[in-house]
C-alpha cells in the first residue's frame, strides 16, 4: 500500500502506462489501495489533466494523458525514452 498521496498518484499513473486502460477495481488490486483514497486521487489527477476518464456504461476506465507521462519523466520515474501513446 502506498504510504503517501504522492506515491499513490505516481503509482496510479505508472500503472496506467504499464497496463493500459484500467477500472477502479483493477487499480485497487494493483496498488493495494483503499477505494475512497483511490477515488480521491483519481479525481485530483483528472482535474490536473494527467489522467482521462472514459465512461463506458457502469464501468468507467481510466487512461494516462500525455501530461501524466511528462510529470513522471520529470520525477525520473520513467526513462526519458520516447513513449508512444
SULPEPE-V629345 format. One record per backbone hydrogen bond with DSSP energy under -1.0 kcal/mol. CO is the residue of the C=O (numbers start at 1). NH is the residue of the N-H. If there is no record, write none. Layout:
[[CO & NH] [CO & NH]]
This chain:
[[4 & 8] [5 & 9] [6 & 10] [7 & 11] [8 & 12] [9 & 13] [10 & 14] [11 & 15] [12 & 16] [13 & 17] [14 & 18] [15 & 19] [16 & 20] [22 & 62] [23 & 27] [24 & 28] [25 & 29] [26 & 30] [27 & 31] [28 & 32] [34 & 38] [35 & 39] [36 & 40] [37 & 41] [38 & 42] [39 & 43] [40 & 44] [41 & 45] [42 & 46] [43 & 47] [44 & 48] [45 & 50] [45 & 51] [46 & 49] [50 & 65] [52 & 63] [54 & 61] [61 & 54] [62 & 22] [63 & 52] [65 & 69] [66 & 70] [67 & 71] [68 & 72] [69 & 73] [70 & 74] [71 & 75] [72 & 77] [73 & 76]]
